[in-house]
Amino acid sequence: MSGEQLKPILTQTGISQKELAEKIGIHPQGWAKIFKSPDIKTGLLEDLCRVLDKKIDFFYQGTDYAPEDTDLTDNEKIQFLKGQITALERTIDRLTRNQPGTLVEEKKAV
């Protein structure tokens, strides 16, 4: 799991990054480095599980690593997927910004 995948999952919990940082013992500014990481360490996920009262499966829903039988409610699954959609929309926006032939570039030309 990458930091880019982790961020929307944490957002859906409704707990601020500052509060989570305090509870797991990191500096709030440490999130920037974590969210840029290509590989989140299991120890961090375990700390988050403890603080959020979640099983590790919570972080892998919608990925190839998720077990087929999960304890997540339909609402939790929906919230997770909404977070994934938001992350993808942001990534698409960032990647297509100012690229020739994209909708963003075409809107500027009008």
C-alpha positions as CSV (number, residue, x, y, z in Angstrom):
1,M,0.0,0.0,0.0
2,S,1.3,3.4,-0.9
3,G,0.8,6.7,1.0
4,E,-1.4,7.9,-1.9
5,Q,-3.7,5.0,-1.2
6,L,-3.6,5.4,2.5
7,K,-4.6,9.1,2.6
8,P,-8.3,8.7,1.4
9,I,-8.7,5.8,3.7
10,L,-7.7,7.9,6.7
11,T,-9.8,10.8,5.5
12,Q,-12.9,8.6,5.6
13,T,-12.4,7.9,9.3
14,G,-13.3,11.5,10.2
15,I,-10.4,11.8,12.6
16,S,-8.0,14.7,11.8
17,Q,-4.4,13.9,10.8
18,K,-3.2,15.9,13.8
19,E,-5.2,13.8,16.2
20,L,-4.1,10.5,14.6
21,A,-0.5,11.7,14.7
22,E,-0.8,12.4,18.4
23,K,-2.3,9.0,19.1
24,I,0.3,7.0,17.2
25,G,3.2,9.1,18.3
26,I,4.4,10.9,15.2
27,H,4.8,14.6,14.4
28,P,1.8,15.9,12.5
29,Q,4.1,17.1,9.7
30,G,5.2,13.5,9.3
31,W,2.1,12.8,7.3
32,A,3.5,14.6,4.3
33,K,6.4,12.1,4.1
34,I,4.1,9.1,4.8
35,F,1.6,10.1,2.0
36,K,4.5,10.4,-0.5
37,S,5.8,6.9,0.5
38,P,5.5,4.2,-2.2
39,D,5.3,1.5,0.5
40,I,3.6,2.0,3.9
41,K,5.2,-0.1,6.6
42,T,3.1,-2.7,8.4
43,G,4.0,-1.2,11.8
44,L,2.3,2.0,10.9
45,L,-0.8,0.2,9.7
46,E,-0.9,-1.8,13.0
47,D,-0.6,1.4,15.0
48,L,-3.5,2.9,13.0
49,C,-5.6,-0.3,13.5
50,R,-5.1,0.0,17.3
51,V,-6.1,3.7,17.3
52,L,-9.0,3.3,14.9
53,D,-10.2,0.0,16.4
54,K,-10.1,-1.6,12.9
55,K,-8.7,-4.8,11.5
56,I,-5.8,-4.6,9.1
57,D,-8.2,-5.7,6.3
58,F,-9.8,-2.2,6.6
59,F,-6.8,-0.8,4.8
60,Y,-6.8,-3.3,1.9
61,Q,-10.5,-3.1,0.8
62,G,-10.7,-2.7,-2.9
63,T,-7.2,-4.0,-3.5
64,D,-5.8,-7.4,-4.7
65,Y,-4.7,-8.0,-1.1
66,A,-8.2,-7.9,0.5
67,P,-9.6,-11.1,1.8
68,E,-12.7,-12.2,0.0
69,D,-14.7,-12.5,3.2
70,T,-14.6,-9.2,5.1
71,D,-16.2,-7.9,8.3
72,L,-16.8,-4.4,6.7
73,T,-20.4,-3.2,6.5
74,D,-21.8,-2.0,3.2
75,N,-21.5,1.6,4.5
76,E,-17.8,1.1,5.3
77,K,-17.2,-0.3,1.8
78,I,-19.1,2.6,0.2
79,Q,-17.0,5.1,2.2
80,F,-13.8,3.4,1.3
81,L,-14.7,3.4,-2.4
82,K,-15.7,7.1,-2.2
83,G,-12.2,7.8,-0.8
84,Q,-10.6,5.9,-3.6
85,I,-12.6,7.8,-6.2
86,T,-11.6,11.1,-4.6
87,A,-7.9,10.1,-4.6
88,L,-8.2,9.0,-8.3
89,E,-9.9,12.2,-9.3
90,R,-7.1,14.3,-7.6
91,T,-4.5,12.2,-9.3
92,I,-6.1,12.6,-12.7
93,D,-6.4,16.3,-12.1
94,R,-2.8,16.6,-11.2
95,L,-1.6,14.5,-14.1
96,T,-3.7,16.2,-16.7
97,R,-3.2,19.8,-15.6
98,N,-1.8,21.8,-18.5
99,Q,-1.4,18.8,-20.7
100,P,-2.2,19.5,-24.4
101,G,-5.4,17.8,-25.6
102,T,-6.9,17.5,-22.1
103,L,-10.2,19.0,-21.0
104,V,-8.3,21.4,-18.7
105,E,-6.3,22.7,-21.6
106,E,-9.3,22.8,-23.9
107,K,-11.2,24.9,-21.3
108,K,-8.4,27.4,-21.2
109,A,-8.5,27.8,-25.0
110,V,-12.2,28.7,-25.0
